[in-house]
Amino acid sequence: MRGSLPPEKALSLGNTSSKLRFMTINLPPELEALIQQDLQSGAYKSMDDYVQYAVTLLHEHEKWLAENRSEIATKIEKGYAQAQRGESYGDEEVRAHMEEHKSLWRKNHGQ
């Protein structure tokens, strides 16, 4: 994946029923190793599937962040103000609270 790939090894984006477009993607060896590891696990049929899934997932993540940016900022500001007033929680309180939420989630989702 480093350098320029010949067309037969380039990553194709798009499904096989439409016109394919090719692009070369340069990745550091660490990322290439992660991709190869995921491909070898059998979770993806091909590099095309892997890249399509990754791009779609990233796009959905960015879309969600854009849609919720102001709510996230408001919550951060509220939390910061609470911490400034000394209303923050200690490690153990946070862990206990998170365990309670996980337990409720598992109960509601049959786990």
N, C-alpha and C positions, 0 to 999 in steps of 0.2 A: 504494500500500500504506500510505500514511500517512493517518491519520484513519480515519473509519468508511467502509467500502465498502458500496455497495448490495448486497442479497442476491445479485443475479446476478453480481457481481464478487467476492464473498467467496470465500475459499479453502475448498473442500470437502474434508473428510477422510473417507475410507472409499471402498469401491469402489461402482461404479454399480449393482450388483445388490442392495445393501442400502440401508436408509434413510440418506440423507445428513444430516450435521450440518454446520452452518456456523459459522465463527468469524471474527472480525476479528483480524488480526495487524498490529501497528504495528512497522515496521522503520525503522532509520535509512537515509537515502538510499544510503549505501555498500553496505549489505547488499542493498537492493532492486536496485541496479545489478549486483551479483554474480549475483543470481538471474536477472535479465533476460539477462545475458550467457550464463549456462548454458543457459537456455531457448532462446536464439537459436542456440546451437551445434547444436541438434537432438538432444541427448543424452536429452532428456525430452519425452514427448508433450504434457504439460500441466503447469500449475502444481500440480495435484493429485498427479501422479506425482512431481514434484520434492519436494514437501513430505512425501509418504508415504515416499519413499526417505530423505530427510534425517532424519526422525523415527525411522525404523527403524534407520538407521545409528547415530544418537546413542544410542538405547536399547541396542543391542548393545554399543556402546563402554562405556557406563555399567555394563552387566551384567558385562562382562569385567573392568572395573576393580574392581567389588565382589567378584567371585570371586577376584581375584588380589591384593587389597589387602595382605594380610599378607605374601605372598611379595615383593611390590614393596618394602614397608617394610623387610623383612629385608635385601634386597639393598642398599637405600640405606644402612642402618645399617652393613652390612659394608663398603661402599665408603667411607663417611665414616671409619670406624675405620682402614681401610687408609691413607687420605689423612693422617689425624692421625699415623700412624706413619711417614709419608714414603714409603709404598709406591705412590704414584700414578705414572701414566705421563705423559710429555711429549706435546705435540701430534703430533709425527711418529710416535711409537710407536702412538698411538691410531689415526691415519690408516692406518698400515700394517696394523694389526690389522683394522680395518674393511674395508679393501680385500681382505684375505685371506678374510674371511668372505663378502664379496660375491662374490668369485671362486668360492668353494666352492658358494655358493647357486646361482649361475648354472650351474655345471657340473652340479649335481644336478637342476636344473629345466630343462635343455635350452636355455639361453640363451647 
